[in-house]
Amino acid sequence: MKIILTNEVSGLGNAGDIVEVKDGYARNYLLPRGFAIRWTKGGEKDVEQIRRARKIHEIATIEQANEIKGKLEGVTVRLKVRAGDQGRLFGSVTPADVAAAVKTAGGPDVDKRRIELEAPIKTLGSHRVSVRLHPEVTARIGVEVGAA
């Protein structure tokens, strides 16, 4: 099935790209979550609008990405969440929580869609999180999760 991506999808492409994927992947994952729309001749007109919106939020150069990476890696991110007696969280820490904590800690604005968690954060303690700033630049930041 031919689709137009509306968001960046790891391993598939960026917003505005027209890609061919298996029907089930598109119907069951990409389309319901709003990551893509079906390709049509009329939809091709939307591609330019999606690409313009992406350029506004995109980090333009590797130098700019490295500068933001330096700022991010210098910030200590601490989150206070509700947890049980054994250190298990009631729920989990989401990329949106991490993005808000980075901003609160005085770091640069980070889009929650660029934050990648290796595994769901469901315990107290120290965790590592990746932030894709540019296709060639990824920042690794430490997140300290404490009980509230």
C-alpha positions in Angstrom: 0.0 0.0 0.0 1.3 3.4 -0.9 1.1 6.0 2.0 2.2 9.5 2.8 3.9 9.8 6.2 2.7 12.6 8.4 5.2 12.0 11.2 8.8 10.7 11.3 8.7 6.9 11.7 12.0 5.2 12.6 13.3 2.9 9.9 10.6 4.1 7.4 11.0 7.8 6.7 10.3 11.4 7.5 7.1 13.4 7.4 6.1 14.1 3.8 7.8 11.0 2.4 5.7 8.7 0.1 6.5 5.1 0.9 5.3 1.6 0.0 4.5 -0.6 3.0 2.6 -3.9 3.6 -1.2 -3.4 3.8 -1.5 -4.7 7.4 1.3 -2.4 8.7 -0.5 0.6 7.2 -4.0 -0.4 8.2 -3.3 -1.6 11.7 -0.5 0.6 12.9 0.3 3.7 10.8 -3.1 4.9 9.8 -4.9 4.5 13.2 -2.1 6.3 15.1 -2.1 9.2 12.6 1.5 8.5 11.4 0.4 8.3 7.8 -2.4 9.0 5.4 -3.4 7.0 2.3 -1.8 8.1 -0.9 -4.1 9.7 -3.5 -3.5 12.1 -6.3 -5.1 14.8 -4.3 -3.0 13.8 -1.3 0.2 14.6 -3.2 -0.7 18.3 -2.8 -0.6 17.9 1.0 3.0 16.6 0.8 4.4 20.1 0.2 2.5 21.4 3.2 3.8 18.6 5.4 7.3 19.1 4.2 7.1 22.9 4.9 5.9 22.2 8.5 8.7 19.7 9.0 11.3 22.2 7.9 10.1 24.6 10.6 10.7 22.1 13.4 13.8 20.4 11.8 17.3 21.1 13.0 19.0 22.3 9.9 22.7 21.5 10.2 24.9 19.0 12.0 26.7 21.9 13.7 23.4 23.1 15.2 22.5 19.5 16.2 25.9 19.1 17.9 25.4 22.4 19.8 22.0 21.2 21.1 23.6 17.8 21.9 26.2 19.5 24.1 23.5 21.5 25.9 21.3 18.4 26.4 24.1 16.2 27.7 25.0 18.9 30.3 21.5 18.9 31.8 20.6 16.6 34.7 17.0 15.5 34.3 15.1 14.6 37.4 11.5 13.3 37.5 9.3 12.8 40.6 6.6 10.2 40.1 4.3 8.1 42.3 5.8 4.7 43.1 5.0 1.7 45.3 7.1 0.3 48.1 9.4 -1.9 45.9 10.2 1.0 43.6 7.8 0.2 40.9 6.0 3.1 39.3 2.2 3.5 39.1 2.3 3.7 35.3 5.4 4.6 33.4 7.5 7.6 32.3 6.6 8.7 28.8 8.7 10.7 26.2 6.4 13.7 26.9 7.3 13.5 30.6 11.0 13.5 29.7 10.6 16.4 27.3 8.9 18.5 30.0 11.6 17.6 32.5 14.3 18.7 30.1 12.6 22.0 29.7 12.1 22.4 33.4 15.8 21.6 34.1 16.8 24.5 31.8 17.6 22.5 28.7 16.6 23.3 25.1 13.1 22.5 23.8 13.0 18.9 22.7 10.2 17.4 20.6 8.7 14.4 22.4 8.6 12.5 19.1 12.4 12.7 18.9 12.9 11.0 22.3 13.4 7.2 22.2 13.2 5.0 25.3 15.0 1.7 25.0 12.4 0.1 27.3 9.4 1.5 29.2 10.6 3.3 32.3 8.7 1.6 35.1 11.1 1.6 38.0 12.8 4.2 40.2 16.5 5.0 39.6 18.8 6.0 36.8 17.9 5.5 33.1 19.4 6.4 29.8 17.3 8.0 27.0 18.2 8.8 23.4 17.2 12.0 21.6 17.4 12.0 17.8 18.4 15.5 16.9 19.5 14.9 13.3 19.8 11.7 11.2 23.5 11.7 12.1 23.4 13.1 15.7 21.9 11.4 18.7 22.2 12.7 22.2 22.1 10.4 25.3 20.8 11.9 28.5 20.4 10.5 31.9 17.1 10.5 33.6 16.8 10.2 37.4 13.4 8.9 38.5 12.6 9.5 42.1 9.5 8.9 44.3 7.2 11.9 44.8 
